[in-house]
C-alpha cells in the first residue's frame, strides 16, 4: 500500500462508526495528512508505522471505549511503532524506555506478573483506546510529524467521544496530552508526567494510574478494566 495514495487510503480504512463520530472535518483532516505525505516521497518511504496500521487504534469501536491513554507520537525505532500508543509487537525484544517504565508502574501499582513482550493489545480488547496525538513519525526522528496536521484529526476524535456522553476515563501523560484537557469537558482525568526516562521520575513513577482509572470507573458504577497482559 505504501506506493498508493495515502490521501485516499487513510479515510478509506477509518471504520465507518469512527468516520461518523469525527465527522466530515475529521475525515478531511485524515485526507489532508495523507496528501502532505504523498507530496513528499522521501518522508512517505521513511514513515512509521506502516500505513496499514496507522489507524489500528480504531479497531476498537467508539462505543466500546472505556478509557483513553494519550501518547505523543509513535516510537521512532525501526519496527517499534505498532499503531497503538506505547505498544510494540510481541516480536520486539528490546523494549523502548517509556514502555519499560509503564510496565514497571503497572507491576508496582497492581502487582501483576508481566509477560516478556511489550504488546499492549489486550488493553485495546478491554476498551482502552491507545491513541497518539500524532499518528506517524519518521524512522529515527521522534516528533518529525508534529506539524503535519494530525492533531486536527485526533482532536476531532476527542470531541466526538465527549459528545456521545458515554463514560470513559482520560489518561493524560505529559505536556502534549495535557493540552487536551479543554476538550474533555466533565470527563474524569488521570494525569501525570510522561513515562519517558526524561520525566518519569518527576511524577509518573509512583502515580498508580491503573488503579486510579479503575477507582474512577467503580465510583461511577462501571466495571473495572483488566490491565493484565496475556502471553501472545
NORUR-V19057 format. One record per pair of residues at least 4 apart in sequence whose C-alpha atoms are under 6 Angstrom apart, sorted by the first residue. I is the first residue (numbers start at 1). GAP is how many residues later the second one is. Records with the same first field share a line. If there is no record, write none. Layout:
# NORUR-V19057
I = GAP  GAP
This chain:
# NORUR-V19057
6 = 4  28
7 = 24  27  28
11 = 16
19 = 4
21 = 139
22 = 4  134  135  138
24 = 4
26 = 127  130
29 = 123  124
37 = 7
43 = 4
46 = 92  93
47 = 90  91
48 = 88  89  90  91
49 = 5  32
53 = 30
54 = 29
56 = 27
57 = 27
64 = 63
65 = 62  63
66 = 61  62  102
67 = 61  101  102  103
68 = 60  61  102  103
69 = 61  102
70 = 61  62  102  107
71 = 14  60  61
72 = 60  61
73 = 59  61  62
74 = 7  62
75 = 5  6
76 = 63  64  65  66
77 = 62  63
78 = 61
80 = 8
82 = 6
84 = 46
85 = 45  46  47
87 = 32  33
88 = 30  31
89 = 30
90 = 27  29
98 = 97  98
101 = 94
105 = 4  100
106 = 4
107 = 4  5
109 = 99
115 = 116
123 = 5
124 = 4  5
133 = 18  21
134 = 16
137 = 7  8
138 = 6
151 = 4
156 = 4
169 = 19  20
170 = 19
171 = 18  19  20
172 = 5  6  19
173 = 4  18  19  20  21
174 = 19  20
192 = 11  12
193 = 10  11
194 = 5  6
195 = 5  9
196 = 4
200 = 4  5
201 = 4
214 = 10
215 = 4
217 = 5
218 = 4  5
